[in-house]
Amino acid sequence: MITFYKKRKFDALLSDTFTFVKIYGKSYFKNYFAINGIIISLLLIIISLGYGEIIQQYLSGNANGEIYLFEQYLDHNKLLLGISTTISVILFLIFSIINYSFPILYIKRLAETKVSKISLAESTQDLKTNFLSLILFFITTLLFIGVLSVFLFAISSYSALFTVVFFLLLLALPVLINIINFAFYDYIFAKRSIISSFIKACNIQFSKNFGKYYLSTLLLYFIIQIILSIFTFIPLLLSMFLSLSIVDFSQKPDASAEFLMMIVIVIYLISITGGIILGNLLYINTGLMYFDSREDLHQKEALQEIEMIGNNEK
């Protein structure tokens, strides 16, 4: 079991993130894949129905010499493509909301119940209960990011400032990630308004622990990128080697191009999937930082643990 509400040093923030996965990972990812798997399956079905013909033509590269008119397909299937696009966007937004909120709600239930395993029904119920609040926070955050992006784009439009703004944005990225995640944790845990939660998030980030929180997020991000590189770069090299060894480019240029295109798509899907899954580490790590900052609840947590130990001894 992990004690959530307690002070942690920099190394403990990272080590406890992986300890969390070690202790709760089996139940956590079982529920995670069960819930998100339904949304992803529906999304793939809709995409295949609406865009299957386009994807097939794109991958085949019209190897048989057939001329495929993309405009003609659009004219004949406007309704199908419109419905498919609308449903796909809605499903993608639902997936994004669930993917982002699942770690926070899961950790919240763990911190409150002190159990070692949470059932799929409990995770689903938490999402249903908080779904409207999640949508509100998600929309507000998108607006916040949108306004910030427009502001930064306006500044960087001056060629002389582009490099400076881009460099500063890279340095500030861990801070922005932490503020958004801290705000969401506070919004869910403390039941504050969205604005109050963002104010609280800024206070947490720009506190005496700024360096600890900044470096923890930055280092974990680099770890995730290294893991993703291993799982994408090595298969890409092996696949390219096989394609060069097996496929004769001079005799079958279309087949080789199609094969390489398939490799790129598979590697791209692996990268996206891996990034989404490993992104949970950032949310878990942010949760530990949030608990670290809530010194007002540390003593209460310690007293509850002492009381629990006393009850068990009886």
RODO-2510 file (C-alpha; in nm, 4 decimals, decimal comma):
residues 314
     n   res          X          Y          Z
     1     m     0,0000     0,0000     0,0000
     2     i     0,1120     0,3545    -0,0735
     3     t     0,0626     0,6445     0,1651
     4     f    -0,0642     0,9169    -0,0634
     5     y    -0,0778     1,2260     0,1573
     6     k     0,2804     1,2778     0,2704
     7     k     0,5901     1,4826     0,1928
     8     r     0,8149     1,3312    -0,0722
     9     k     1,1637     1,4190    -0,1847
    10     f     1,2484     1,4490    -0,5526
    11     d     1,3689     1,0899    -0,5878
    12     a     1,0633     0,9590    -0,3997
    13     l     0,8267     1,1301    -0,6431
    14     l     0,9785     0,9307    -0,9285
    15     s     1,0292     0,6018    -0,7453
    16     d     0,6781     0,6051    -0,5953
    17     t     0,5334     0,6633    -0,9427
    18     f     0,6761     0,3300    -1,0571
    19     t     0,5911     0,1722    -0,7198
    20     f     0,2290     0,2717    -0,7822
    21     v     0,2356     0,0860    -1,1147
    22     k     0,3969    -0,2148    -0,9474
    23     i     0,1341    -0,2350    -0,6710
    24     y    -0,1825    -0,1208    -0,8472
    25     g    -0,0859    -0,1582    -1,2136
    26     k    -0,2657    -0,4866    -1,2846
    27     s    -0,6060    -0,3644    -1,1666
    28     y    -0,5443    -0,0113    -1,2946
    29     f    -0,4643    -0,1025    -1,6544
    30     k    -0,7267    -0,3777    -1,6610
    31     n    -0,9956    -0,1172    -1,5941
    32     y    -0,8197     0,1376    -1,8148
    33     f    -0,8144    -0,0878    -2,1222
    34     a    -1,1639    -0,2222    -2,0578
    35     i    -1,3166     0,1265    -2,0548
    36     n    -1,1061     0,2841    -2,3283
    37     g    -1,1132    -0,0314    -2,5400
    38     i    -1,4861     0,0089    -2,6004
    39     i    -1,4429     0,3682    -2,7211
    40     i    -1,1443     0,2802    -2,9410
    41     s    -1,3286    -0,0167    -3,0956
    42     l    -1,6267     0,2034    -3,1827
    43     l    -1,3939     0,4685    -3,3231
    44     l    -1,2136     0,2169    -3,5454
    45     i    -1,5450     0,0774    -3,6724
    46     i    -1,6741     0,4241    -3,7637
    47     i    -1,3460     0,5184    -3,9337
    48     s    -1,3379     0,1938    -4,1324
    49     l    -1,6984     0,2423    -4,2466
    50     g    -1,6566     0,6065    -4,3424
    51     y    -1,2985     0,6194    -4,4633
    52     g    -1,2182     0,2554    -4,5396
    53     e    -1,2266     0,3039    -4,9161
    54     i    -1,0045     0,6121    -4,9010
    55     i    -0,7519     0,4394    -4,6751
    56     q    -0,7464     0,1323    -4,8979
    57     q    -0,6791     0,3407    -5,2085
    58     y    -0,4110     0,5397    -5,0278
    59     l    -0,2291     0,2282    -4,9094
    60     s    -0,2565     0,0480    -5,2411
    61     g    -0,1237     0,3493    -5,4253
    62     n    -0,3425     0,2507    -5,7211
    63     a    -0,0960    -0,0256    -5,8019
    64     n    -0,3157    -0,1658    -6,0777
    65     g    -0,3095     0,1571    -6,2707
    66     e    -0,6646     0,2510    -6,1739
    67     i    -0,7404     0,6221    -6,1462
    68     y    -0,9196     0,6928    -5,8206
    69     l    -1,0953     1,0285    -5,8073
    70     f    -1,1063     1,1498    -5,4497
    71     e    -1,3464     1,4306    -5,5369
    72     q    -1,5883     1,1842    -5,6947
    73     y    -1,5883     0,9713    -5,3808
    74     l    -1,6637     1,2803    -5,1719
    75     d    -1,9528     1,3781    -5,3991
    76     h    -2,1126     1,0327    -5,3795
    77     n    -2,0621     0,9842    -5,0051
    78     k    -2,1080     1,3278    -4,8488
    79     l    -2,3701     1,2084    -4,6008
    80     l    -2,1701     0,9015    -4,4959
    81     l    -1,8499     1,1013    -4,4525
    82     g    -2,0322     1,3769    -4,2648
    83     i    -2,1926     1,1343    -4,0202
    84     s    -1,8680     0,9373    -3,9799
    85     t    -1,6669     1,2532    -3,9145
    86     t    -1,9167     1,3862    -3,6591
    87     i    -1,9365     1,0574    -3,4688
    88     s    -1,5571     1,0151    -3,4850
    89     v    -1,4990     1,3613    -3,3372
    90     i    -1,7501     1,2960    -3,0568
    91     l    -1,5954     0,9560    -2,9774
    92     f    -1,2458     1,1049    -2,9833
    93     l    -1,3488     1,3796    -2,7400
    94     i    -1,5089     1,1209    -2,5092
    95     f    -1,1931     0,9103    -2,5298
    96     s    -0,9775     1,2143    -2,4480
    97     i    -1,1916     1,3026    -2,1461
    98     i    -1,1897     0,9451    -2,0138
    99     n    -0,8192     0,8957    -2,0820
   100     y    -0,7324     1,2167    -1,8967
   101     s    -0,9691     1,1760    -1,6024
   102     f    -0,9370     0,8020    -1,5381
   103     p    -0,6024     0,8219    -1,3499
   104     i    -0,7244     1,1045    -1,1258
   105     l    -1,0535     0,9337    -1,0378
   106     y    -0,8782     0,6006    -0,9816
   107     i    -0,6227     0,7573    -0,7471
   108     k    -0,8972     0,9502    -0,5678
   109     r    -1,0825     0,6298    -0,4881
   110     l    -0,7592     0,4618    -0,3741
   111     a    -0,6729     0,7526    -0,1460
   112     e    -1,0213     0,7606     0,0058
   113     t    -1,0914     0,3882     0,0427
   114     k    -0,7364     0,2602     0,1127
   115     v    -0,8101    -0,0560    -0,0880
   116     s    -0,5591    -0,2367    -0,3087
   117     k    -0,7914    -0,3053    -0,6008
   118     i    -1,0770    -0,1164    -0,7635
   119     s    -1,3390    -0,2967    -0,9682
   120     l    -1,4388    -0,2047    -1,3218
   121     a    -1,7894    -0,1209    -1,1991
   122     e    -1,6481     0,1277    -0,9459
   123     s    -1,4287     0,2960    -1,2079
   124     t    -1,7208     0,3182    -1,4486
   125     q    -1,9460     0,4619    -1,1781
   126     d    -1,6882     0,7297    -1,0918
   127     l    -1,6761     0,8370    -1,4561
   128     k    -2,0558     0,8474    -1,4835
   129     t    -2,0954     1,0452    -1,1608
   130     n    -1,8384     1,3089    -1,2567
   131     f    -1,8871     1,3142    -1,6335
   132     l    -2,0587     1,6546    -1,6586
   133     s    -1,7940     1,8105    -1,4356
   134     l    -1,5237     1,6469    -1,6469
   135     i    -1,6722     1,7881    -1,9681
   136     l    -1,6881     2,1376    -1,8151
   137     f    -1,3247     2,1236    -1,7048
   138     f    -1,2158     1,9772    -2,0385
   139     i    -1,3860     2,2549    -2,2383
   140     t    -1,2470     2,5252    -2,0085
   141     t    -0,8967     2,3829    -2,0401
   142     l    -0,9241     2,3703    -2,4198
   143     l    -1,0294     2,7364    -2,4218
   144     f    -0,7385     2,8226    -2,1926
   145     i    -0,4906     2,6403    -2,4171
   146     g    -0,6489     2,7948    -2,7273
   147     v    -0,6199     3,1515    -2,5984
   148     l    -0,2628     3,0871    -2,4839
   149     s    -0,1728     2,9377    -2,8228
   150     v    -0,3150     3,2378    -3,0105
   151     f    -0,1215     3,4732    -2,7834
   152     l     0,2050     3,2843    -2,8339
   153     f     0,1463     3,2586    -3,2084
   154     a     0,0899     3,6342    -3,2281
   155     i     0,4177     3,6993    -3,0477
   156     s     0,6158     3,4413    -3,2438
   157     s     0,4851     3,5797    -3,5754
   158     y     0,7727     3,8239    -3,5564
   159     s     1,0597     3,6240    -3,7039
   160     a     1,3089     3,7778    -3,4635
   161     l     1,1141     3,6498    -3,1635
   162     f     1,0185     3,3073    -3,2991
   163     t     1,3306     3,1258    -3,1767
   164     v     1,3158     3,2940    -2,8355
   165     v     0,9448     3,2176    -2,7865
   166     f     0,9897     2,8581    -2,9024
   167     f     1,2800     2,8035    -2,6615
   168     l     1,0926     2,9625    -2,3704
   169     l     0,7859     2,7521    -2,4512
   170     l     0,9922     2,4335    -2,4298
   171     l     1,1247     2,5427    -2,0911
   172     a     0,7756     2,6337    -1,9712
   173     l     0,6081     2,3149    -2,0979
   174     p     0,6560     2,1155    -1,7722
   175     v     0,5120     2,4119    -1,5808
   176     l     0,2022     2,4267    -1,8041
   177     i     0,1532     2,0496    -1,7783
   178     n     0,1778     2,0645    -1,3992
   179     i    -0,0595     2,3595    -1,3656
   180     i    -0,3304     2,1934    -1,5769
   181     n    -0,2918     1,8608    -1,3957
   182     f    -0,2765     2,0236    -1,0510
   183     a    -0,5923     2,2174    -1,1351
   184     f    -0,7727     1,8996    -1,2361
   185     y    -0,6649     1,7162    -0,9202
   186     d    -0,7772     2,0063    -0,7044
   187     y    -1,1031     2,0362    -0,9010
   188     i    -1,1815     1,6689    -0,8347
   189     f    -1,0428     1,6333    -0,4817
   190     a    -1,1227     1,9703    -0,3228
   191     k    -1,4470     2,0326    -0,5185
   192     r    -1,3469     2,3909    -0,5899
   193     s    -1,4560     2,5938    -0,8909
   194     i    -1,2440     2,5676    -1,2046
   195     i    -1,0986     2,9170    -1,1629
   196     s    -1,0200     2,8545    -0,7949
   197     s    -0,8563     2,5240    -0,8869
   198     f    -0,6332     2,6932    -1,1450
   199     i    -0,5362     2,9566    -0,8887
   200     k    -0,4555     2,6803    -0,6410
   201     a    -0,2580     2,4975    -0,9107
   202     c    -0,0458     2,8070    -0,9760
   203     n     0,0175     2,8439    -0,6026
   204     i     0,1297     2,4805    -0,5854
   205     q     0,3608     2,5077    -0,8859
   206     f     0,5133     2,8446    -0,7968
   207     s     0,5879     2,7472    -0,4384
   208     k     0,9090     2,6556    -0,2595
   209     n     0,8819     2,3166    -0,4304
   210     f     0,8945     2,4643    -0,7821
   211     g     1,2260     2,3002    -0,8699
   212     k     1,1215     1,9611    -0,7349
   213     y     0,7952     1,9548    -0,9284
   214     y     0,9493     2,0967    -1,2467
   215     l     1,2385     1,8495    -1,2596
   216     s     1,0168     1,5545    -1,1675
   217     t     0,7876     1,6183    -1,4648
   218     l     1,0773     1,6957    -1,6992
   219     l     1,2756     1,3839    -1,6085
   220     l     0,9725     1,1560    -1,6271
   221     y     0,8891     1,3015    -1,9693
   222     f     1,2399     1,2167    -2,0922
   223     i     1,2069     0,8635    -1,9526
   224     i     0,8797     0,8186    -2,1414
   225     q     1,0366     0,9463    -2,4644
   226     i     1,3311     0,7076    -2,4275
   227     i     1,0958     0,4125    -2,3778
   228     l     0,8897     0,5172    -2,6803
   229     s     1,2047     0,5514    -2,8904
   230     i     1,3088     0,1974    -2,8040
   231     f     0,9696     0,0539    -2,8966
   232     t     0,9473     0,2465    -3,2250
   233     f     1,3000     0,2992    -3,3567
   234     i     1,4216    -0,0604    -3,3240
   235     p     1,1146    -0,2145    -3,4972
   236     l     1,1463     0,0515    -3,7682
   237     l     1,5087    -0,0419    -3,8363
   238     l     1,4259    -0,4140    -3,8431
   239     s     1,1308    -0,3586    -4,0754
   240     m     1,3341    -0,1454    -4,3148
   241     f     1,6094    -0,4078    -4,3171
   242     l     1,3557    -0,6793    -4,3984
   243     s     1,1991    -0,4692    -4,6719
   244     l     1,5386    -0,4127    -4,8326
   245     s     1,6235    -0,7813    -4,8044
   246     i     1,2951    -0,9298    -4,9247
   247     v     1,1476    -0,6781    -5,1663
   248     d     1,3127    -0,6104    -5,5018
   249     f     1,2677    -0,2362    -5,5533
   250     s     1,3666    -0,2480    -5,9183
   251     q     1,1081    -0,5088    -6,0136
   252     k     0,8262    -0,4224    -5,7734
   253     p     0,8432    -0,0511    -5,6892
   254     d     0,4714    -0,0284    -5,6068
   255     a     0,4815    -0,3299    -5,3758
   256     s     0,7881    -0,1968    -5,1940
   257     a     0,6312     0,1471    -5,1493
   258     e     0,3135    -0,0111    -5,0139
   259     f     0,5151    -0,2277    -4,7752
   260     l     0,7123     0,0700    -4,6439
   261     m     0,3913     0,2717    -4,6049
   262     m     0,2409    -0,0065    -4,3950
   263     i     0,5535    -0,0092    -4,1775
   264     v     0,5336     0,3655    -4,1190
   265     i     0,1636     0,3440    -4,0275
   266     v     0,2205     0,0545    -3,7843
   267     i     0,5135     0,2344    -3,6183
   268     y     0,3057     0,5528    -3,5978
   269     l     0,0182     0,3656    -3,4306
   270     i     0,2601     0,2018    -3,1858
   271     s     0,4040     0,5425    -3,1004
   272     i     0,0605     0,6984    -3,0424
   273     t    -0,0658     0,4030    -2,8366
   274     g     0,2526     0,3881    -2,6314
   275     g     0,2430     0,7623    -2,5701
   276     i    -0,1167     0,7462    -2,4473
   277     i    -0,0452     0,4533    -2,2138
   278     l     0,2824     0,5902    -2,0775
   279     g     0,1165     0,9289    -2,0333
   280     n    -0,0536     0,7740    -1,7309
   281     l     0,2830     0,7923    -1,5549
   282     l     0,2731     1,1722    -1,5783
   283     y    -0,0768     1,1845    -1,4296
   284     i     0,0232     0,9503    -1,1462
   285     n     0,3382     1,1514    -1,0798
   286     t     0,1387     1,4750    -1,0740
   287     g    -0,0974     1,3164    -0,8225
   288     l     0,1923     1,2394    -0,5893
   289     m     0,3112     1,5987    -0,6249
   290     y    -0,0393     1,7228    -0,5456
   291     f    -0,0508     1,5050    -0,2337
   292     d     0,2960     1,6332    -0,1425
   293     s     0,1672     1,9906    -0,1555
   294     r    -0,1406     1,9255     0,0596
   295     e     0,0364     1,9644     0,3925
   296     d    -0,2972     2,0495     0,5528
   297     l    -0,4047     1,6855     0,5080
   298     h    -0,0783     1,5105     0,5985
   299     q    -0,1470     1,5058     0,9727
   300     k    -0,5048     1,3906     0,9175
   301     e    -0,3794     1,1046     0,6996
   302     a    -0,1208     1,0029     0,9609
   303     l    -0,3835     0,9965     1,2373
   304     q    -0,6135     0,7821     1,0225
   305     e    -0,3331     0,5318     0,9607
   306     i    -0,2559     0,5107     1,3334
   307     e    -0,6251     0,4573     1,4079
   308     m    -0,6451     0,1867     1,1398
   309     i    -0,3430     0,0050     1,2849
   310     g    -0,5007     0,0200     1,6310
   311     n    -0,8280    -0,1255     1,5022
   312     n    -0,6441    -0,4087     1,3272
   313     e    -0,4568    -0,4995     1,6457
   314     k    -0,7863    -0,5268     1,8339
***
